[in-house]
Amino acid sequence: MRRLSSTPRPHWQRRVEEAGLTWHSLAEPDRNEQPYWNETAFYELTAHEVDVLERATNELAAMALKAAGHIVENNLFAKLAIPQHAIPLIQSSWEAEPPSLYGRFDLSWDGLHPPKLLEYNADTPTFLLEASVVQWHWLEDLYPCRDQFNSLHERLIARWKELIPHLPGRRIDLCSVDDAEDRATIAYLLETARQAGLTSSLFRMDEIGWDGQTFLAPDDRPLRAVFKLYPWEWMVHEEFGRHLGVAPTLWIEPAWKMLLSNKGILPVLWRLFPGHPNLVEASFDTPGAMTEWVRKPLLGREGANITLHCPGGDFETAGDYGAEGFVYQALAPAKTFDGKTVVIGSWVVGHGEDCAAGIGIRESDTPVVTNTSQFVPHAFD
């Protein structure tokens, strides 16, 4: 795996906007900063390295399901700061096995040791659009003779088709908060659903109504199946949260995904699979014998409230999370590329034995990758 320089496409901004990536430039116009989408470089992998990432992702997906089952069967919800009123919702969801769509494992990899799991966003993963069609268009424009670990678009369409028996009237409604990245992500998912032959509509989460018996779309139509890009840990605390277990609405992602997106899944995985090559030691309590460690809030998002402890000193990120508690994770073996900290987002579609669907790479000048860290495309031969 190498980081190579590359000449950006002429009018690259227009090209990525045509694919839906409107937030490609986060920098202020008068500041000399690189944009969020960065094609002045790309990461070159070998076919063998792609195979390593694919196998690790499939294995992690299988282990994560076993860990979720372990939490349910052993009533470990308090360890994950799951509120008491949400437990029956998770339990019934796990037993009913409602369908799921996708997720993203964040991996650290130095190219020498096995890829290591940093966390799993199984509920509301973003940077989907750039990992799917945007970096694929980049490859076709600049390196058409190369390949890319990226079957996201095709797999999402195929997965929607698989879900048709669960969707009354072959319909899925999609909603999110009013945020540029979330809107673009949900709009892209709507397009893949329509390409799968589904009837779909798009609206904001705060436009969902309740008539005393069922959730309603903005046009007062009963909502039978909804994909929501909105975290379950927020939903269960909303005013409408008490209706989630009784209303006849299928939610995708399902409530049991709340267990996997919670950082508490990391110590559970380590307990079930101690020493597994794709895991690093993790604990609910103290760092223990760890000399280099990362403290993460159970419900943290986008790199917020992270403390990275090394012999040379601590590095911390700001944020509003942590009241729910923390986990400690040993510092994963890492390699910097041109001084950049790199995290590989490895995508899964569905949750079967062969669910790995491609990667997206983000890099940062700091030790922690956050929501404003740059996305850099990749290719392999």
N, C-alpha and C positions, 0 to 999 in steps of 0.2 A: 504494500500500500504506500503510495507516494502522493505528495501534493505538488502539482505541476502548474506552472504559469500558463495562462491562455488569454488570447485576445478576445475581448467581448464583441459580440455581434453588433454591427451598426444598428442603431435605433433599438437596442435590446429592450429598452423600457416599453416600447410599443408592442414588442413581441410577447413579453410576459403579461402585459395587460390584456392582450387578446386571449390569453389562456385563463384570465380571471385574477391574476396576481396584481392587485391594485396597490398594495402596501409594500412594494418592492424597495422604496427609498424612505427609510425612517429618519434620516438625518435632516436637520434644519438646512434650508437653502444656503445660509451664510456660513455654514460650518464645514470644515474640510473632513468629512467623515464618509466612510464607505457605506453604500446602501445595504439593506437587509439581504437582497438577492445579489450574490457576488459571483460573477462569471469571469473575473480576472484570474481565477485559478480553478482547478478541478482535481478530484482525487482519482487516481488510477489504481485499480485493483486487478488482481489476477483471477482467473476462473477458479483456482483452488481456494483463494480467499473468499470468494462469493459462496462457494460450497461450505466453508467453515461457518460463515455467518448464517447461512440458511439452516444448517443442521442445529446450530446453537439456538436459533429462534424457535424452531419446531420443538426442540426439547424443553425450552423454557415455557412454552405455551402449555405443554402437557403437564409439567410440574406445577404451574400456576393453578390449573384446574384441581389438581390433587390438594394443593394448599388451601384453596377455597373450601373444598369439601371437608378438610380437616378442621377448619375454623367453625363451620356449621355443626359438624358432628360433635365437637368438643366444647361448644358454647364459648368461644374465645372472643366474642364480640366486644367485651369491655376492653380487652387489650388494644383494640383498634379504635377505641372511643366511639363506637357505634351507639347512638342513642337507643334507649330501651324500646321506644315506640316504633323504631325502624326494624327491629329484629324479626318480628313476624313477617314483614314484607320481604326481607331477604330470604328467610326460610322457605316461604311459599314459592318465591321466585326460583330458588335453587331446586326445589322438588318438582316444579312444573316444567323446568328446562325450557323456558322461552328462548327464542333465537337471539343471537347477537350478530353484529355486523363486522366490527374491526377493532383493532387496538395497536398500540405501539410500545415496544420494548426499547428503552434507552440503554445503550451498551457503551462500555469503555473498552477500547481495544488498542493494544500496542503492536499488533501484527505478529507478536512472538508467542505470548501466552494465549490461552483460550479467551474469547470475548467474555466480559464480565457484566452481569446485570446491575445497572444503577437503580432503575425503577421501571414500573410498568404503568403506562397510562391506558387503562382498559375501558375507560368510560367516556372521556371527552377529548380524545387526541386531536390536535391540530397540526399544522404544517403538512397537511395531506395534499393540498393542491400542488404545492411546489415539488413535493416528493413524487407525485404522479405525473401529470401531463406537462408541467412547466419544465422540469428537468429532462423529460423525454423529448420535448420540442428542441431544447438546447442541443441534445445529442444528435438529433436528426439534422439540425442546421449546420453543426460544426464538425461532428465526427460520425457521419452516417455509416462508416464501415466498422464501427465499434459497437459493443453491446452495453447494456445497463441492467443492474439487478433491480428490475422494476416491472412487475406485472399487475400493479395496483388497479389500473383502470379496468382491465379485462376481468380481474377477479372480483371487483366490486359489482360490476354488472352481473356476473355469474352468480354472486352471492344473493343479490336481490331476487334473481330468478328462483333460486332455491327457497327463498322465504315466501314466495307467492302463496303457498298453502296456508300460511299463518296470517295472511293479510286480507281481511274481509273486503270483497269487491275489488281485489287487486289494487288496493290504494294504500299509500303511505303519506302521511303528513309530516312535514319537517319543520322544526323550530329551533331558535337559538336566541341568545341575547343580542342587543343592538350594538354589535362590535364589528369593525371592518373585517378582521380575520375570521371571526366566527361566521359572519354573513357569507363570506366567500366560500368557506369550507362547506357550509350547509347548502349553498347554491350548487356547488360542484356535486355533492352527494345527490341532490335532487336531479341533476342532469343524468347521473349514472342510473338512478332509479327509473327515470323515464326511458332511457335507452334499454332498460330491462323489460319495458312494456307495462310499467306501473303508472297509474294515475297519481299525481303528486301535487301538493301545494306547499307554500312556504309562508311562514309568518313568525312574528316575534313570540317569545315565551310568555310575555306579559299580556298577550292578546288571547290566551286560552281562558275560556269561561267555565262555569260550573252551574248546572241547573238544579242541583240537589240530587241528581242521580248519575250524571255522566259528565265528562269533560266535553267542552264545545269548542269548535273552531270559531274564528271571528265572524263567520256567516251563520252561526248558531247550528251548524251541522255537528252531530255527535262524532267524537273522535274515537275511532276503533283501533287504529294503529298509528303510533307517533314515534318518529326518530327525533330525539331531543339532544342537542348539543348543549347540555346544561347539567352540571354535576349532581349526582344523586345526593351527596352530602349537603347540598344546598336545598334540593327539592324537599327532603324530609323535614326541613325546618320552615318551609314556606307555609302560609296559611292553608293552602290547598293540600299540604302534605298528608293530612289525616284522611283524605279521600283516596290516596294512591292504592291502597290495598283492597278497596271495595268497588271502585269504578271499573266498568268492563272495557278498559283501554289497555292495549298491548304497548308497552314502552320498550323502545330499542335505543340505547342499550338497556338490558334488564337490570333489575335491582341487585342481583348477586354480583354484578361487576363492581359494585361499591367496595367489595372486599379486595379486589385485585388492584384497584387504583390507589388504595390506601397504602402508605409506606409501611404499615404494620405487616404487610405480606412478606416483606424482606426477612425479618427474624423468623417468621413461620417457615418460609422456604429453607432457611439455613438449618432450622431445627429438624426438618423432615429430610433434608438432603445435605448433611454436614460434609464439607469438603468438596462439594460438587464443583467441577472445573469452571462452570459458567456462573458461579455465585461467589460472593465475598462474605466474610463473616458479618453478621448483623445481630443486634440485640435491642430489646425493649428497655433495658436498664442503663448501665453505665458502659463506657468503652472497655472496661476490664483490662485485659492484657494488650489491647490494641494500642500501638504507639502512634499510628497515623490513622485518623478517622474522620468521618463526616457525620454531623448531626443534622437530621432532617425532620421537619414537622410531619406528623402523620398525614395531614391533609394539605400539605404545601403544594403550591403550583408554580410552574414557570421559574424554578430556581430561586424562589423567595425564602428568606429566613434560613439559609444554609450556613452552617459553621464548618469550615474545613480546618482541621487541626493537624499541623505538621511540626516537627522539631524546630523549624525556623520561625514559627509564629502562626497565628490564626488568620484566616480570611473569612469574612462574613458578608452576607448579602442582606439587604433590607427587605421588609415586607410586613404583612399583617397576620401571619400565621404563627402557630405555636401554642396557643391556649389549649389545644386538644392534646398536647403531648408530643414527644419526639421519639425517634429511633436513632440508633448509632450503627454506622456501617463502616467497616474497614475501608481504607482508601484503596481503590482498585489500581492495579498496575496500569500506567498510562504513558503515552508517548506524545510529545508535542511535535507538531508539524509546522515548521517556520515560525515557531514561538506560539502557535495556536493550540488551545485546548480543544479537543475534538470529541463529540458525542455522536454515535451512530444511532439514528432512530430506525429500528428494524420493525417493519409493519407486518401485521397478521390480518388476514381476512377470514372470518369464521373462527372456529377453534378446533379443527380436526387435526389429524396427524400430519397433514401437509398444508399448513396455513400460512407459512412465510410468503410474503408477497413483494418484498423489495425494501430498499433502504433510502433514507435521506440523511445527509451529513450536515451538522451544524458546528460552527467553530467560534471560539471566543478568545479575546486577548487576555482574559482573566481566568482564574482556575475553575470558575463555575459558568456553565452554559445556561443562559436565561432566554426569555422570550424575544429579546432583541438581538440575540447573537446571530451571526450571518449564516445563511444557507448557501452551501457550495455544492454544485452538481458533481456527479461521478460517472466513470465509465470503466469498462473492463474489456479485455481481449480474450 
